[in-house]
Amino acid sequence: GLDCELAAEYDMIKINKLGDITKLDSFNKGLFVIQDITSASVVKLLNPQSSWQVFDICAAPGTKTTQLAELMQDKGVIIATDADRLRLGRIYENCTRLGIHSIRVLHYESFFERAERWSPVDAVLLDVPCSNTGVMAKRTEVRYRLKPKHIVKIVKEQYELLKKASSFVSKGGKICYSTCSILKEENSCIIKQFLNQRNNEFELVAEKLFLPRADNFDCDGGYAAILQKK
């Protein structure tokens, strides 16, 4: 009874007209999640394997986290955390609804207290806090609240998180750095800065900028880069 169509090239179903999705039996049975094309493309770029151990450091509300678990066939181990404790609870909800068991959720402080003990891991998913310039169609308030000084502060935080993530990865392991921003300062510039300092340790193996569009299958803007430890 839903107005939708198959988007085969993305392995997704496009919903043309939203109703109350949460009342559908198929939703409550965990048969699907709601996700934008851009967001769904990020984890696929990482190409996770079923035996991996993964840290997801900015995980809430957990859509990419559960997608990661699904691509890993709910095997391996994913340890997820987020600085926002309220939104962290959404990961539990998503895991319960989808019947996923390979995800362990930790409070932010507890994660960093134990992370070195559990390192090195095969991959780190780092979907950092950002300006949201790629999702202004959904978040119209961004254009009113965003100032140049805020970008400077955000970029500093993003870079520090990337440096932390790099200390947890095994040789041959990967970092998936992503944002829902289309600004170079938050995306390619951060990756270039990191590689300039750590080019003897890491290399860029994949990179993609997603621009927002409304034609055909509309999608948000965003960015993803895959760094691999040599």
N, C-alpha and C positions, 0 to 999 in steps of 0.2 A: 503493500500500500504506500510505498515511498517513491517519490519522483527521483529516480536515479538512473545512471547509465554506467556501463563498464568503461574504465580507462585502462585498457590493456597494457599500454606502453609503460604505465607506472605501477602495474600490479595493484590497482586500487579501484574503488567504485566512487564515482563522482555523485554527490548528492546535489540535485538542482534546486530543491526547495526544502528548507529545514522545517521539520516539525519538532515535536518533543521526542527526541531520539531516546532519552532515558526511559521511556515507557515501552519501548520495543522489547519483546522477549529475547530477540537475537542480541541486543545490546547487553541486557542483564545476564545472559548466559555467557558473555565474554567472547562472542563470535567476531567482534570487530572493535576497532578504536577509531576515533575521529582525529585526523591528522592532515596537515597541509602537505601538498606535494613537495615543497622545499624542505620542510622538516623531515619528511620521510626519506628524502634522498641522502641526508647526512650520514646516517648509520650504514646505509648500503655502501657508501664510499669507503667506509672502514673495512667492510667485508669480514665481519667477525666469524671466528671458527668455534665449533661446539666445545672444544676442550679448553678454551681460554679462561684466564682469570682477568677480570676487568674492574677498574675503578671508574665510577661515574660521579664526578665531583660536584657538578651543579645540576643535580638530577631532577628536582621537582618541576612540574607535577608528575613526571615519570613516563611520559609518552615515548620519548626516545629510549628510556631505560627498558621498558617492556618490549619495544620493538627489537632492541639489542638481544634480549632474552629469547624472543621468538626466532630470530635469525640464528641463534646459538642452539636452537631446539630445546631450550630450557635445561641445558646442560652447562657444565663449567660453573663458575661463580662470578656474580656481579655484586660488588659492594657499592651501594649508592648513598650519597649524602647531599645536603644542601644547607646553606646558611639560614634559610627561611624555615623555621621549625613548623609553622602552620601549614605551609605548602608541602612539607615533607610527608605529612599524613596522607596526601593524595597518592603517593607511591604505594602505600599499603592498600588503599582502596582499589587502585588499578590492578595490582598483583592478585588480590582476592577475586575480583570480578573475572580476570582473564585466566585464573588458575595457574599462575606462574609461581614456581618454587625456588628458582635459582638466584633470586635477588635478596640480598640482605641489606636492610636500611639502618644506617647509623646517624646519630646526631653529629653535626659538623665538628665539634670539639673532640668528640670521641674518635671520629675517623682519623683526624690528624695526629692524635696521640698514638694510634695503632698502625697507621699506614706504613711506616718504615719497617715495622715488624713483619708485615704481610708482603712487602716488596721483595723483589721486583715482580711486576705483573706484565701480562702480554699486551695490554692496551689500557689507555686512559681516555674516556670520553669527557671532553671539556667544553660544554655548551655554556660559555661564559655570560655573565650579566652584560648587557650592552645598551646602546642608545635606542634600540627598537625602530630604527629608521627604515627597516625593510617591511615593517608591519603596520605602517601608518594608516592603511585602509581600515584596519580593525581598531587601532589605537590612535584615534584622531587627536587626543590630548598631547601626544608627543610633540607635535609642531609648536605647541604653546609653551611647554615646560623645558624644552631642550635649549641649552645655551652652550657657547664654546667652552666655558670653564668646566661644564659637566663632562664634556667629551674628554678633556685632559685628565680628569679624575678617573673616569671609566677606563681609559686606555692604560693608565698606571696599574689599576686593579687587574685588568685582563692579563697584562704582561707578568705580573707577580704570580697569578694563578698558573700561567703557562710554565713559568720557571719551576714552581712546586711540582706540577705534573711531570715534568721531565726527570725529576729525581726518583720517580716511582717505576719507570719503565725498564724492562729487561733489554738486553742486546737483541736487536731484531724486532723489538716491540714497537708499538705505534701509539701516537697521540692523535686523536681526532679533535681538532680545535674548530669550534663553530660559533657563529653569532646569528642573530636575526637583524643584522645591520648591513647597509650597503656602503658604509663609509670606509675608505682605504685605511684611515688611521686605526680603525679597530680590526682590520682584516689583514690584507697583504703586507701593510707596513709593520705590523707586529710580528708577523712570520719572518719578514726580512731582517728585522732587528734581532730576533732570536737566533736566526741562522748565522748572522754576522758574528755573534758572540759564541755560538756553539756549533759552527759548521764542521768541526772535526768530530763531533759526536752524533749529529742529526742531519738528515737530508729530507727535502720535500719530495714526496712521491705522488701526491695528487693535490689538486686545488680547484675549487669551483666557486664562482660568484653567481648567485641566482638573483635576477632582477625581477621586481614585482611586475605582474601584467594582468590584464583583465580580459584579453582575447582568448578564444578557444578554452583551454582549461586554466582558469585564473589561479594565481599562486602568489605567495608572499616573496619578499626579497630575503636574502641571507648569504652566508658564506661558510665554506668548510675547507679545511686543509688537513692533509694527513702527513704527519712527520714520523719518520722511522729512525730509530736509534741504530747506528752503524754497528 
